[in-house]
Amino acid sequence: QVQLQESGPGLVKPSETLSLTCSVSFGSISGYYWSWIRQPPGKGLEWIGFIFYSGSTNYNPSLHSRVTMSVDMSKNQFSLNLSSVTAADTAVYYCARDVMASNYFDLWGQGALVTVSS
Amino acid sequence: EIVLTQSPGTLSLSPGERATLSCRASQNIGSTSLAWYQQKPAQAPRLLIYATSSRATGIPDRFTGSGSGTDFTLTIFRLEPEDFAVYYCQQHGRSPYTFGQGTKLESK
């Protein structure tokens, strides 16, 4: 059974860059689109963007200028960088698998809480 | 960006009853571009329905999705205790892919 696991710092200072990695276990990263989705505490879900295993990307325009995603096929991982963070970026960040480019998400990581605070 | 509005915000029902959750889109999204997720406290969302009416793997048939255009419904027949959670709709037809604000289904 394919599993996703987010990892990265749980605390980031304002104006710095948030960096998270999603490790894919018991399955290959090849052939799929992989998304990042976030959820501020007590609030709803926001799609951040996706990356295809080949490296092509599609970012939410609301975050486009601050987001970079990358994929590491050798490690079966993909990553999210979000620059110039503020307290509004405090959220649980999920990585998720996009079903055959249909843009809904059938497999999710458990989520990683990232707090932006000095 | 397509805005999804869910109603009601909170729904209070008893086990065995039927739940009807609504999701309205700000633009026509056709008939095959809406998904529903269930989220329990401290858990990731779980896909229930995709393409408006197709159940995801392992989802019991008491969960039914319907609708087209701008109005969509998730119906849960014969509520079980484990169904009490927050439900989100998501449109997956046009980027950016957006979610509704959620409906909390609570036990009366």
Chai-1 contact restraints between the chains, C-beta under 6 A:
chainA,res_idxA,chainB,res_idxB,connection_type,confidence,min_distance_angstrom,max_distance_angstrom,comment,restraint_id
A,G44,B,F99,contact,1.0,0.0,6.0,A-B,restraint_1
A,G44,B,Q101,contact,1.0,0.0,6.0,A-B,restraint_2
A,G44,B,G102,contact,1.0,0.0,6.0,A-B,restraint_3
A,L45,B,Y88,contact,1.0,0.0,6.0,A-B,restraint_4
A,L45,B,F99,contact,1.0,0.0,6.0,A-B,restraint_5
A,W47,B,P96,contact,1.0,0.0,6.0,A-B,restraint_6
A,W47,B,Y97,contact,1.0,0.0,6.0,A-B,restraint_7
A,N58,B,S95,contact,1.0,0.0,6.0,A-B,restraint_8
A,N60,B,P96,contact,1.0,0.0,6.0,A-B,restraint_9
A,Y94,B,A44,contact,1.0,0.0,6.0,A-B,restraint_10
A,N103,B,H92,contact,1.0,0.0,6.0,A-B,restraint_11
A,N103,B,Y97,contact,1.0,0.0,6.0,A-B,restraint_12
A,Y104,B,A35,contact,1.0,0.0,6.0,A-B,restraint_13
A,Y104,B,Y50,contact,1.0,0.0,6.0,A-B,restraint_14
A,Y104,B,H92,contact,1.0,0.0,6.0,A-B,restraint_15
A,D106,B,L47,contact,1.0,0.0,6.0,A-B,restraint_16
A,W108,B,A44,contact,1.0,0.0,6.0,A-B,restraint_17
A,Q110,B,A44,contact,1.0,0.0,6.0,A-B,restraint_18
A,G111,B,A44,contact,1.0,0.0,6.0,A-B,restraint_19
